[in-house]
Amino acid sequence: MKNIAISIVFFLCVSIGHSQEKSEDFLQLLDWMTGEFSSSEQAAKDTTYYDITLKMTRIWPEKKTGAWIYVEQAVAATPNEPYRQRVYFVRELGDGQFSSDIYTIPEEEKFIGAWKDVSAFAEMDQFDLTYKDGCAVFLNYDGFQYSGGTNEGTCKSSLRGASYASSEVQITEGILKSWDRGFDEEGNQVWGAEKGGYIFKKNE
């Protein structure tokens, strides 16, 4: 019985340790998608795009089942007035596939600028967040880029008369492309960039 008990404990320790291991592709994804980004270069070339800042930084590093990332987007001219604040939960699904679940933050105005000091999240955890059902982004890695998006029609949205929203994402080293759009019940686009996604370049 003693040997059996020891074997069970050893198995559990190995299993838990293995579940916390992260592949090189996953760690690379986290490295490429975190940091400070800007669409200023794109906006300078095409005035139909705004100059947007995108800040993405990891929070709760002690949680080992995946990576939690705080996301803040703002027009460059008003950096202290972000129009979008979210928390992403990024995890590895296997075979070069990854997912990013999307959460909203209660009293989000209290977290403006938290990308500079993540201690703002010390008094809360993931159970305080609100999960955006159907809005997860699924990514595939082909050895060059991570690309993918939301499932079609699953991310409900009422913004500006929309019925649902979609996101298409491409991530390479130093560049994150994001195309967020809203569609009405007939499938007509009612908000978002029309020509293509925003091109965010990581600040050096």
KAHU-V557464 format. One record per pair of residues at least 24 apart in sequence whose C-alpha atoms are under 8 Angstrom apart, sorted by sequence separation. I is the first residue (numbers start at 1). J is the second residue. D is the distance in Angstrom with one decimal. If there is no record, write none. Layout:
<<I,J,D> <I,J,D>>
//
This chain:
<<34,58,7.3> <51,75,6.0> <52,76,5.1> <66,90,5.7> <67,91,6.5> <105,129,5.3> <106,130,7.8> <146,170,5.6> <147,171,6.4> <175,199,6.9> <176,200,5.1> <50,75,7.1> <51,76,5.6> <66,91,4.7> <104,129,5.9> <105,130,6.7> <145,170,6.7> <146,171,5.1> <157,182,7.3> <175,200,5.7> <176,201,6.5> <51,77,8.0> <53,79,7.5> <65,91,7.4> <66,92,7.4> <103,129,6.0> <104,130,5.2> <145,171,5.6> <146,172,6.7> <175,201,4.7> <176,202,7.9> <103,130,5.2> <104,131,6.6> <145,172,5.0> <162,189,8.0> <174,201,5.8> <175,202,6.1> <103,131,4.5> <104,132,7.1> <144,172,7.0> <162,190,6.3> <174,202,5.0> <102,131,6.2> <103,132,5.5> <161,190,7.0> <162,191,7.8> <168,197,7.7> <82,112,7.3> <101,131,7.6> <102,132,5.6> <137,167,7.3> <139,169,7.9> <160,190,6.8> <81,112,7.8> <101,132,7.7> <135,166,7.8> <137,168,8.0> <160,191,7.0> <80,112,6.8> <80,113,7.2> <102,135,6.4> <101,135,7.0> <102,136,5.8> <34,69,7.9> <101,136,4.4> <100,136,5.5> <101,137,6.6> <30,67,7.9> <99,136,6.7> <100,137,5.1> <99,137,5.6> <100,138,6.4> <99,138,4.4> <72,112,7.7> <98,138,5.9> <99,139,6.0> <72,113,7.9> <97,138,7.3> <98,139,5.1> <97,139,5.7> <98,140,6.4> <72,115,7.5> <97,140,4.6> <20,64,5.6> <70,114,7.9> <71,115,7.6> <96,140,5.7> <97,141,6.5> <20,65,6.2> <70,115,6.7> <96,141,5.1> <19,65,7.3> <96,142,7.4> <57,115,5.7> <56,115,6.7> <59,118,6.1> <55,115,6.6> <58,118,7.9> <60,121,7.8> <59,121,7.3> <60,122,7.8> <26,91,7.8> <26,92,6.5> <22,92,8.0> <25,96,7.4> <26,98,7.9> <25,141,7.9> <29,146,7.5> <33,171,7.1> <32,171,7.1> <32,172,6.7> <32,173,5.5> <29,171,7.9> <32,174,6.4> <32,175,7.8> <33,176,7.1> <49,193,7.4> <54,200,7.5> <49,198,7.4> <42,198,7.6> <42,199,6.5> <39,198,6.7> <39,199,5.6> <40,200,8.0> <38,199,8.0> <39,200,4.5> <38,200,4.9> <39,201,6.4> <37,200,5.4> <38,201,5.4> <37,201,5.1> <38,202,6.5> <37,202,4.2> <38,203,7.0> <36,202,5.7> <37,203,5.5> <35,202,6.8> <36,203,5.7> <35,203,7.7>>
//
